[in-house]
């Protein structure tokens, strides 16, 4: 008694589904990489902005500060501590 589909066809359908699932997995993985990098940049920039506010509060005592704007927050967010030192040198 035959069902009309031979064993080779069932294996081919299974392999097609498996390949399709694998491609969906890879596509999702490639989409998440830029989102992770963007999330990390936004977090570091927010922390850079907080650092600028702290430096400005402490700088009021000593007479220096860093202007708080998006560009300076991004510089500190991307470069970290060296970026903060760079801004302290160039802004004062």
N, C-alpha and C positions, 0 to 999 in steps of 0.2 A: 504494500500500500504506500503510495507516494503522495507527499503533500504538495508537489508541484515546484518546490524550491530545493535544489540540491545542497549538499553540505558546503561546497565551494562558494556558493552565493551567500550563505549565511555568514561565513567567515569574512567575505569581502564587505558585507554590510557592517559587521562588527568592527572591522578595521577602519572603515570610513567614519563610523561614529567616534571611535577612539582618536583618530587623527583630527576630527573636528573639535572634540573636547580639548585636545592638546593645543590646537591653534587658538581656541578661545582663552585658554589659560595663559599662553604666551602673550596674546594681545592685551589681556588684563594686566599682566606683569609689566609690559612696556608702558601702559598708561599710568601705572602707579608710581613709576620712577620719577617722572617730572613733578608729580604732586608731592612726593616726599621732599624733593629738593626745594620746591616752592614753600612748603610748610616750614622747613628748616630755616630758609631765608627770612620768612616772616617772623618766626620766633626769635631768631638772632637779632633782627632789626628792632623788634619790640624791646628786647633786653638791652640793645644799644641805646634806645631812647631813654630807658630807665637809668642807664649808666650816665647819660648826659645830664639828666635831672639831678642825680646824686652829685656829679662833679660840679654842676652849677651851684648847688646848695653849699657844698664845701668851699667852692671857689669864691663865694661872696666874702668869706673871711679873709682870703688871701688876695683878692682882686683879680681873678681870672675866671674864664668860663668858656663854654662851647655853645654856639647858637644851636637851638633845638629846631631842626627841620628834617625832612624826609631824607635828604641826601646825606647828612651827617649820621643819621641813624643807620642808613644802609652801609655807609663806610665802616662804621663800628660793627655792624652785623656781619659783614663779609670778612673784614680783616681781623676782628677781635681786638685784643689788647694792643697790638701794634697800630691798628687803626685809631684807637683812642689816643695813644701817645702822639701819633701823627697829627691829629686834629688839635690836640693841646698845643703842639709846637706851632702849627700854622695859624691858629685862631688867636694867639696871644702875642 
